[in-house]
Amino acid sequence: MKVDGKKVFWNEYQKDIADDQYFFVRSCVRQNFFPGAEEAFIRILRNDLGKDLYNDPNHTTCTGIGYHVDLVKLETTMTVIARQFALMSEAGYRNFVISCVTSFGLYNEILDIWEKHPEIEEQVRDYLYRSTGREFKIPENLVHASDIIFKFRGQIAAKTQYKLINQYTGKPLQVVEHIGCHYAKMFPEKGIGGAEHPYVLAGLIESLGGEVIDYPERRMCCGFGFRQYIVKASRGYSLSCTYRKMKSMEPYKPDLIVTNCPGCNFFFDRWQYVISETKRETYGEEGNGIPVLTYEEVAALALGYDPWDLGLQMHQVAVEPLLEKMGVDYDPALKYIGFSGKQLSKPQIPDLLKVY
């Protein structure tokens, strides 16, 4: 997105992002699906950018998914989140960084409730103190982890070994960016660029040399939607949403999909396999799928991190075509070698979707 001509609109959707000293809360979903992504974020912040990032092993899930499917009461969720703030306060931090987009939306929802209904905040403070003996301060700065990568995209770009440039043609890679619904659709002012023109991923992609694709269903939900997937009978709705998105982007021949939401990342990746088995369709070149990466994985690849150390072999859609286009130096023989040095079990080969 080009901001020229949109200055008034753009200024309404800027946000303050702290420069340093971050208290990081991880995602229960991401740690299971793509654990290397969060580790990459920590390494980039600490090692490449020299930032103070505290990763507290005592923090827990925010209960967001349980809350959104009506399994966990709002009062319980608010008390759990109050405990996270207490851990931040006890550690001496005031800048709160959230890995999960669902959590990001939920934290902002609860802060909005407390601002409008301070009596509820006081009640939650009482719940927390009586149950744990803890007290908390409200964060001075609360952002999503993709905001941090966006903020330092220039510094990251200056350190990169690889760009989002096709080494064979010299042209920018064509990239679809997908923003998780809970990043800015709930509270547009909390997202860089708002809900209609979010720039948090587009800015990173452009800084690394890629070109962002604008396609008809760009702002449509991936279909996760909690109840749509967690209720087994509703999973067809989830799949149909992703299918519609894939068909919409297909004519533009994307080289890559980048997301900032663990659910979106999972479903764009996994549903491509399901679609290939049920609809006999693939959307990449020569029977490949379109690789789906998180913003940290893209930044880490550009910085020269080993793709297998990042855990890219955990993705359903093979990333090798992307690595080849970017010119990334990698060893195919190490793809399924574990940290112990032993060969891991290889996944079964799908009928249609290519894997390596």
C-alpha positions as CSV (number, residue, x, y, z in Angstrom):
1,M,0.0,0.0,0.0
2,K,1.3,3.5,-0.9
3,V,0.5,6.1,1.8
4,D,0.7,9.1,-0.6
5,G,-2.8,10.6,-0.9
6,K,-4.0,8.8,2.2
7,K,-2.2,11.0,4.8
8,V,-5.2,12.0,6.7
9,F,-6.5,8.5,6.9
10,W,-3.1,7.1,7.6
11,N,-2.4,9.5,10.5
12,E,-5.5,8.2,12.3
13,Y,-4.1,4.7,12.3
14,Q,-0.6,5.2,13.6
15,K,0.4,3.7,17.0
16,D,3.1,4.2,19.5
17,I,5.5,1.2,19.6
18,A,8.1,1.2,22.4
19,D,11.7,1.1,21.4
20,D,13.0,-1.5,23.9
21,Q,12.4,-3.4,27.2
22,Y,9.6,-5.8,26.1
23,F,7.7,-8.4,28.2
24,F,6.8,-11.1,25.7
25,V,3.8,-13.4,26.0
26,R,3.8,-16.4,23.8
27,S,1.0,-18.2,22.0
28,C,-0.3,-21.6,23.1
29,V,-1.3,-22.3,19.5
30,R,1.9,-21.2,17.8
31,Q,4.1,-23.2,20.2
32,N,2.3,-26.3,19.0
33,F,1.9,-25.5,15.3
34,F,5.1,-23.7,14.4
35,P,7.3,-23.4,17.5
36,G,10.3,-22.1,15.5
37,A,8.5,-18.9,14.6
38,E,8.4,-17.5,18.2
39,E,12.0,-18.6,18.8
40,A,13.0,-16.7,15.6
41,F,11.2,-13.6,17.0
42,I,13.2,-13.8,20.3
43,R,16.5,-14.4,18.4
44,I,15.9,-11.5,16.1
45,L,15.0,-9.1,18.9
46,R,17.8,-10.1,21.1
47,N,20.6,-11.0,18.8
48,D,20.0,-9.0,15.6
49,L,18.5,-5.9,17.1
50,G,20.0,-5.9,20.5
51,K,16.8,-5.5,22.4
52,D,15.8,-6.4,26.0
53,L,13.1,-9.0,25.6
54,Y,11.9,-10.9,28.7
55,N,10.2,-14.3,28.0
56,D,8.6,-15.3,31.4
57,P,8.2,-19.1,31.7
58,N,5.5,-18.6,34.2
59,H,3.0,-17.0,31.9
60,T,0.0,-19.0,30.7
61,T,-2.5,-19.1,27.9
62,C,-4.8,-16.1,27.8
63,T,-7.8,-18.6,27.5
64,G,-8.8,-16.7,24.3
65,I,-10.0,-19.7,22.3
66,G,-11.9,-21.1,25.3
67,Y,-13.5,-17.7,25.8
68,H,-14.5,-17.3,22.2
69,V,-16.2,-20.7,22.1
70,D,-18.1,-20.0,25.4
71,L,-16.1,-22.5,27.5
72,V,-14.4,-20.0,29.7
73,K,-16.3,-17.2,31.4
74,L,-15.2,-13.6,30.7
75,E,-14.5,-13.0,34.4
76,T,-12.1,-15.9,34.4
77,T,-10.4,-14.7,31.3
78,M,-10.0,-11.2,32.7
79,T,-8.4,-12.6,35.8
80,V,-6.0,-14.7,33.8
81,I,-5.0,-11.7,31.8
82,A,-4.6,-9.7,35.0
83,R,-2.2,-12.3,36.2
84,Q,-0.1,-11.8,33.0
85,F,0.0,-8.1,33.7
86,A,1.1,-8.9,37.3
87,L,4.0,-11.0,36.0
88,M,5.0,-8.1,33.8
89,S,4.8,-5.7,36.7
90,E,6.8,-8.0,39.0
91,A,9.5,-8.4,36.4
92,G,9.9,-4.6,36.1
93,Y,8.6,-4.2,32.6
94,R,5.9,-1.9,31.2
95,N,5.9,-2.7,27.5
96,F,3.7,-5.7,26.7
97,V,4.3,-7.7,23.4
98,I,1.8,-10.3,22.4
99,S,2.6,-13.2,20.0
100,C,-1.0,-14.3,19.1
101,V,-3.5,-12.1,17.2
102,T,-6.4,-13.7,19.1
103,S,-4.7,-12.7,22.3
104,F,-4.0,-9.3,21.0
105,G,-7.7,-8.7,20.3
106,L,-8.7,-10.1,23.6
107,Y,-6.2,-8.0,25.6
108,N,-7.5,-4.9,23.9
109,E,-11.1,-5.9,24.4
110,I,-10.5,-6.3,28.1
111,L,-8.6,-3.0,28.5
112,D,-11.5,-1.3,26.7
113,I,-14.0,-2.9,29.1
114,W,-11.9,-1.7,32.1
115,E,-11.6,1.8,30.7
116,K,-15.3,2.1,30.2
117,H,-16.3,0.2,33.4
118,P,-13.6,0.8,36.1
119,E,-15.7,-1.1,38.6
120,I,-15.1,-4.3,36.6
121,E,-11.4,-3.7,36.7
122,E,-11.6,-3.3,40.5
123,Q,-13.5,-6.5,40.8
124,V,-10.9,-8.4,38.7
125,R,-8.1,-6.9,40.8
126,D,-9.9,-8.3,43.9
127,Y,-10.3,-11.7,42.2
128,L,-6.6,-11.8,41.3
129,Y,-5.4,-10.7,44.8
130,R,-7.6,-13.2,46.6
131,S,-6.6,-16.1,44.4
132,T,-2.9,-15.4,43.9
133,G,-1.9,-12.5,46.2
134,R,-0.7,-10.5,43.2
135,E,-1.3,-7.0,42.0
136,F,-0.7,-5.4,38.6
137,K,-0.1,-2.3,36.6
138,I,-1.7,-1.6,33.2
139,P,1.0,-1.8,30.5
140,E,2.2,1.6,29.2
141,N,2.5,0.1,25.7
142,L,0.7,-3.0,24.4
143,V,1.4,-4.2,20.8
144,H,1.4,-7.2,18.7
145,A,4.8,-8.9,17.9
146,S,4.3,-8.1,14.2
147,D,4.2,-4.4,15.1
148,I,7.7,-4.8,16.5
149,I,9.1,-6.4,13.4
150,F,7.4,-3.6,11.4
151,K,8.9,-0.9,13.5
152,F,12.4,-2.3,12.9
153,R,11.9,-3.4,9.3
154,G,14.5,-0.9,8.1
155,Q,17.2,-2.2,10.5
156,I,16.3,-5.8,9.5
157,A,16.4,-5.0,5.8
158,A,19.9,-3.5,6.3
159,K,21.2,-6.7,7.8
160,T,19.6,-9.2,5.3
161,Q,21.5,-11.8,3.3
162,Y,18.6,-12.5,1.0
163,K,15.8,-10.4,-0.4
164,L,12.3,-11.2,-1.6
165,I,13.7,-11.1,-5.1
166,N,13.6,-13.9,-7.6
167,Q,17.2,-14.7,-8.2
168,Y,16.5,-16.1,-11.7
169,T,14.5,-13.1,-13.0
170,G,15.6,-10.3,-10.8
171,K,12.0,-9.3,-10.2
172,P,10.2,-8.9,-6.8
173,L,8.5,-12.0,-5.5
174,Q,4.7,-11.7,-5.6
175,V,3.5,-11.9,-2.0
176,V,0.0,-12.2,-0.5
177,E,-0.2,-10.7,3.0
178,H,-3.0,-11.8,5.3
179,I,-3.8,-10.0,8.5
180,G,-5.5,-11.9,11.3
181,C,-9.0,-10.6,11.9
182,H,-8.4,-9.8,15.6
183,Y,-5.4,-7.6,14.8
184,A,-7.4,-4.6,13.6
185,K,-11.0,-5.5,12.7
186,M,-12.1,-5.4,16.4
187,F,-10.3,-2.1,17.2
188,P,-9.0,-0.5,14.0
189,E,-7.1,2.1,15.8
190,K,-4.9,-0.6,17.4
191,G,-3.6,-1.8,14.0
192,I,-1.0,0.0,11.8
193,G,-3.2,1.3,8.9
194,G,-6.5,0.2,10.5
195,A,-8.7,-2.6,9.3
196,E,-9.1,-1.6,5.6
197,H,-5.5,-0.7,4.8
198,P,-3.3,-2.5,7.3
199,Y,0.4,-2.0,6.5
200,V,2.0,-4.0,9.2
201,L,3.0,-6.9,6.9
202,A,3.0,-5.0,3.6
203,G,5.6,-2.7,5.1
204,L,7.9,-5.6,5.9
205,I,7.4,-7.3,2.6
206,E,8.2,-4.1,0.7
207,S,11.3,-3.4,2.8
208,L,12.6,-6.8,1.9
209,G,12.1,-6.2,-1.8
210,G,8.8,-8.1,-2.4
211,E,5.7,-6.8,-4.1
212,V,2.3,-7.1,-2.3
213,I,-0.6,-8.5,-4.3
214,D,-3.9,-6.7,-4.1
215,Y,-6.6,-9.3,-4.9
216,P,-10.4,-9.3,-4.5
217,E,-10.7,-11.3,-1.2
218,R,-7.7,-9.7,0.4
219,R,-9.5,-8.7,3.6
220,M,-11.7,-11.8,3.9
221,C,-11.3,-14.1,7.0
222,C,-9.3,-17.3,6.5
223,G,-12.2,-19.2,8.0
224,F,-10.8,-20.3,11.3
225,G,-13.4,-18.5,13.3
226,F,-13.1,-20.8,16.4
227,R,-16.6,-22.3,16.3
228,Q,-16.3,-23.0,12.6
229,Y,-13.3,-25.3,13.2
230,I,-13.6,-26.4,16.9
231,V,-17.1,-27.6,16.2
232,K,-16.3,-30.5,13.9
233,A,-19.6,-30.3,12.0
234,S,-18.8,-26.7,11.0
235,R,-15.3,-27.3,9.6
236,G,-16.6,-27.3,6.1
237,Y,-17.3,-23.6,6.5
238,S,-13.7,-23.0,7.6
239,L,-12.4,-24.9,4.6
240,S,-14.8,-23.1,2.2
241,C,-13.5,-19.7,3.3
242,T,-9.9,-20.7,2.7
243,Y,-10.9,-22.2,-0.7
244,R,-12.5,-19.0,-1.7
245,K,-9.4,-17.0,-0.7
246,M,-7.1,-19.4,-2.6
247,K,-9.2,-19.2,-5.8
248,S,-9.2,-15.4,-5.5
249,M,-5.4,-15.1,-5.3
250,E,-4.7,-17.9,-7.8
251,P,-4.7,-15.7,-10.9
252,Y,-2.1,-13.4,-9.5
253,K,0.4,-16.3,-9.1
254,P,1.7,-15.6,-5.6
255,D,5.1,-16.9,-4.6
256,L,4.4,-16.6,-0.9
257,I,1.7,-16.0,1.7
258,V,2.7,-14.1,4.8
259,T,0.5,-14.0,7.9
260,N,0.6,-12.5,11.4
261,C,-2.0,-14.9,13.0
262,P,-1.3,-18.5,14.1
263,G,-4.7,-19.7,13.0
264,C,-4.5,-18.1,9.6
265,N,-1.0,-19.5,9.1
266,F,-2.1,-23.0,10.1
267,F,-5.2,-23.0,7.9
268,F,-3.7,-21.5,4.7
269,D,-0.9,-24.1,5.1
270,R,-3.0,-27.2,6.1
271,W,-6.1,-26.6,4.0
272,Q,-4.0,-26.5,0.8
273,Y,-3.3,-30.2,1.4
274,V,-7.0,-30.9,2.1
275,I,-8.0,-29.0,-1.0
276,S,-5.5,-30.9,-3.1
277,E,-6.9,-34.2,-1.9
278,T,-10.6,-33.3,-2.2
279,K,-10.7,-30.9,-5.1
280,R,-7.6,-32.1,-6.9
281,E,-6.3,-28.5,-7.1
282,T,-2.9,-26.9,-6.3
283,Y,-2.1,-23.2,-6.5
284,G,1.7,-23.0,-6.8
285,E,3.8,-23.7,-9.8
286,E,4.1,-27.3,-11.2
287,G,1.9,-29.0,-8.6
288,N,3.4,-27.2,-5.6
289,G,1.4,-25.3,-3.0
290,I,2.0,-21.7,-2.1
291,P,4.3,-21.5,0.9
292,V,2.8,-19.9,4.0
293,L,5.2,-18.2,6.4
294,T,4.9,-16.0,9.4
295,Y,6.4,-12.5,9.5
296,E,9.2,-13.8,11.8
297,E,10.0,-16.7,9.5
298,V,10.2,-14.3,6.5
299,A,12.5,-11.9,8.4
300,A,14.6,-14.7,9.7
301,L,15.1,-16.3,6.3
302,A,16.1,-12.9,4.9
303,L,18.6,-12.5,7.8
304,G,20.2,-15.9,6.8
305,Y,18.7,-18.2,9.4
306,D,18.8,-21.9,8.5
307,P,15.3,-22.9,7.3
308,W,15.3,-26.2,9.2
309,D,16.4,-24.5,12.4
310,L,13.4,-22.3,11.9
311,G,11.2,-25.4,11.7
312,L,10.0,-24.8,8.1
313,Q,9.9,-28.5,7.6
314,M,6.9,-28.4,10.0
315,H,4.8,-26.7,7.3
316,Q,2.5,-28.8,5.2
317,V,3.3,-26.9,2.0
318,A,6.9,-27.4,0.9
319,V,9.1,-24.2,1.2
320,E,11.8,-25.4,-1.2
321,P,10.5,-23.6,-4.2
322,L,10.6,-20.3,-2.3
323,L,14.1,-21.0,-1.0
324,E,15.3,-21.6,-4.5
325,K,13.8,-18.4,-5.8
326,M,15.3,-16.4,-2.9
327,G,18.7,-18.1,-3.4
328,V,18.7,-19.3,0.2
329,D,21.6,-21.7,0.9
330,Y,20.2,-24.8,2.5
331,D,21.0,-28.6,2.8
332,P,18.0,-30.8,1.7
333,A,19.6,-33.7,3.6
334,L,19.2,-32.0,6.9
335,K,15.5,-31.3,6.6
336,Y,14.4,-34.1,8.8
337,I,17.4,-34.3,11.1
338,G,16.5,-33.7,14.7
339,F,18.5,-31.7,17.3
340,S,19.9,-35.1,18.5
341,G,21.4,-35.6,15.1
342,K,19.2,-38.5,14.4
343,Q,16.9,-38.9,11.4
344,L,13.3,-38.1,12.1
345,S,10.3,-39.9,10.6
346,K,9.4,-38.4,7.2
347,P,5.8,-37.5,6.4
348,Q,3.8,-39.5,4.0
349,I,3.7,-38.2,0.4
350,P,0.4,-36.7,-0.6
351,D,-1.3,-37.9,-3.8
352,L,-1.1,-34.6,-5.6
353,L,0.5,-31.8,-3.6
354,K,4.3,-31.9,-4.1
355,V,6.6,-32.3,-1.1
356,Y,10.3,-32.8,-0.9
